[in-house]
Amino acid sequence: MDIFETIYARRSVRKYKKGAIIPQTDIEKLLSAAMHAPSAVNSRPWEFYCTDKEDVKAALMRAHPASRMLETASWAIVVCARPELQPRHGYWPQDCAAAIENILLAARGMGYGTCWWGCYPTQPRTDDVKKVIGCDSVPIGIVAVGVPDEEPAAKGFYDAERVKFI
């Protein structure tokens, strides 16, 4: 699949094949893709908390009301920001979002489905997720990764009316 096919084929998958095994090595490939994302002054202000444990995924579902798809997803990846790694800039939310997008695209290219939802800046959601994963960093978003059990219709499209060539 070339990059444009991957981008156009990416979907937010909410139903996964329960019990599907995704090897940790594949998750590490997704994390490598995430860490190849651009960041302000190459500060790489992120860290990742990954789990395939049912009890941790259940705790994340309690902490974040939109995360119900973790019930069937194979893995959850919590993307967290470390603002202290970017002391003169405040671009860590954008940098972590770029890392998330790389995960979504890499997963699609590998044949997996994903869905992500944001944590930061919503409270108490951010603090609740921090408690579940035991971190001091800032949870930006959670990504569900699994073998898709649905193929949602495309929702993205080019809208020429939202483009201004100057």
BELRAHU-V158045 format. One record per residue. N is the residue number from 1. RES is the residue in one small letter. PSI is psi in whole degrees, 0 to 359 (999 if undefined). NEAR is the number of other ideal C-beta (glycine too) atoms within 12 Angstrom. Layout:
# BELRAHU-V158045
n=N res=RES psi=PSI near=NEAR
n=N res=RES psi=PSI near=NEAR
This chain:
# BELRAHU-V158045
n=1 res=m psi=126 near=16
n=2 res=d psi=172 near=10
n=3 res=i psi=321 near=14
n=4 res=f psi=320 near=12
n=5 res=e psi=318 near=12
n=6 res=t psi=314 near=23
n=7 res=i psi=313 near=20
n=8 res=y psi=336 near=17
n=9 res=a psi=348 near=26
n=10 res=r psi=137 near=33
n=11 res=r psi=159 near=26
n=12 res=s psi=105 near=26
n=13 res=v psi=129 near=32
n=14 res=r psi=354 near=25
n=15 res=k psi=126 near=24
n=16 res=y psi=161 near=32
n=17 res=k psi=107 near=19
n=18 res=k psi=134 near=18
n=19 res=g psi=358 near=15
n=20 res=a psi=136 near=22
n=21 res=i psi=125 near=18
n=22 res=i psi=119 near=32
n=23 res=p psi=146 near=17
n=24 res=q psi=329 near=17
n=25 res=t psi=326 near=12
n=26 res=d psi=323 near=28
n=27 res=i psi=321 near=32
n=28 res=e psi=325 near=20
n=29 res=k psi=319 near=23
n=30 res=l psi=320 near=38
n=31 res=l psi=325 near=30
n=32 res=s psi=317 near=18
n=33 res=a psi=318 near=31
n=34 res=a psi=317 near=40
n=35 res=m psi=356 near=26
n=36 res=h psi=3 near=20
n=37 res=a psi=153 near=32
n=38 res=p psi=153 near=21
n=39 res=s psi=152 near=27
n=40 res=a psi=132 near=24
n=41 res=v psi=32 near=16
n=42 res=n psi=39 near=15
n=43 res=s psi=340 near=24
n=44 res=r psi=59 near=24
n=45 res=p psi=52 near=35
n=46 res=w psi=161 near=41
n=47 res=e psi=161 near=29
n=48 res=f psi=133 near=37
n=49 res=y psi=119 near=34
n=50 res=c psi=139 near=31
n=51 res=t psi=145 near=29
n=52 res=d psi=11 near=25
n=53 res=k psi=127 near=18
n=54 res=e psi=321 near=19
n=55 res=d psi=325 near=14
n=56 res=v psi=318 near=27
n=57 res=k psi=321 near=35
n=58 res=a psi=320 near=19
n=59 res=a psi=322 near=25
n=60 res=l psi=322 near=40
n=61 res=m psi=324 near=26
n=62 res=r psi=326 near=20
n=63 res=a psi=333 near=30
n=64 res=h psi=114 near=37
n=65 res=p psi=341 near=19
n=66 res=a psi=6 near=22
n=67 res=s psi=22 near=35
n=68 res=r psi=336 near=21
n=69 res=m psi=350 near=35
n=70 res=l psi=345 near=42
n=71 res=e psi=327 near=22
n=72 res=t psi=346 near=29
n=73 res=a psi=150 near=45
n=74 res=s psi=323 near=38
n=75 res=w psi=154 near=41
n=76 res=a psi=134 near=46
n=77 res=i psi=118 near=50
n=78 res=v psi=119 near=50
n=79 res=v psi=120 near=46
n=80 res=c psi=150 near=37
n=81 res=a psi=148 near=41
n=82 res=r psi=84 near=26
n=83 res=p psi=332 near=25
n=84 res=e psi=343 near=16
n=85 res=l psi=355 near=25
n=86 res=q psi=60 near=24
n=87 res=p psi=332 near=14
n=88 res=r psi=358 near=13
n=89 res=h psi=154 near=19
n=90 res=g psi=34 near=18
n=91 res=y psi=11 near=25
n=92 res=w psi=328 near=34
n=93 res=p psi=318 near=30
n=94 res=q psi=319 near=23
n=95 res=d psi=317 near=35
n=96 res=c psi=325 near=44
n=97 res=a psi=322 near=28
n=98 res=a psi=320 near=29
n=99 res=a psi=319 near=39
n=100 res=i psi=314 near=42
n=101 res=e psi=322 near=29
n=102 res=n psi=322 near=36
n=103 res=i psi=313 near=46
n=104 res=l psi=315 near=35
n=105 res=l psi=319 near=32
n=106 res=a psi=319 near=34
n=107 res=a psi=316 near=42
n=108 res=r psi=316 near=31
n=109 res=g psi=334 near=25
n=110 res=m psi=358 near=28
n=111 res=g psi=7 near=21
n=112 res=y psi=160 near=39
n=113 res=g psi=154 near=37
n=114 res=t psi=160 near=47
n=115 res=c psi=141 near=38
n=116 res=w psi=154 near=40
n=117 res=w psi=149 near=33
n=118 res=g psi=153 near=27
n=119 res=c psi=295 near=41
n=120 res=y psi=138 near=29
n=121 res=p psi=19 near=16
n=122 res=t psi=126 near=20
n=123 res=q psi=148 near=14
n=124 res=p psi=7 near=16
n=125 res=r psi=312 near=28
n=126 res=t psi=313 near=28
n=127 res=d psi=323 near=20
n=128 res=d psi=318 near=23
n=129 res=v psi=320 near=39
n=130 res=k psi=317 near=28
n=131 res=k psi=319 near=21
n=132 res=v psi=314 near=31
n=133 res=i psi=351 near=32
n=134 res=g psi=49 near=15
n=135 res=c psi=162 near=23
n=136 res=d psi=353 near=16
n=137 res=s psi=184 near=27
n=138 res=v psi=111 near=36
n=139 res=p psi=118 near=45
n=140 res=i psi=317 near=42
n=141 res=g psi=165 near=41
n=142 res=i psi=136 near=47
n=143 res=v psi=124 near=51
n=144 res=a psi=137 near=43
n=145 res=v psi=131 near=48
n=146 res=g psi=180 near=37
n=147 res=v psi=119 near=28
n=148 res=p psi=141 near=32
n=149 res=d psi=21 near=21
n=150 res=e psi=162 near=18
n=151 res=e psi=86 near=16
n=152 res=p psi=152 near=19
n=153 res=a psi=153 near=11
n=154 res=a psi=141 near=13
n=155 res=k psi=339 near=10
n=156 res=g psi=152 near=13
n=157 res=f psi=160 near=10
n=158 res=y psi=127 near=11
n=159 res=d psi=97 near=9
n=160 res=a psi=334 near=8
n=161 res=e psi=345 near=7
n=162 res=r psi=13 near=8
n=163 res=v psi=130 near=8
n=164 res=k psi=114 near=7
n=165 res=f psi=125 near=5
n=166 res=i psi=999 near=3
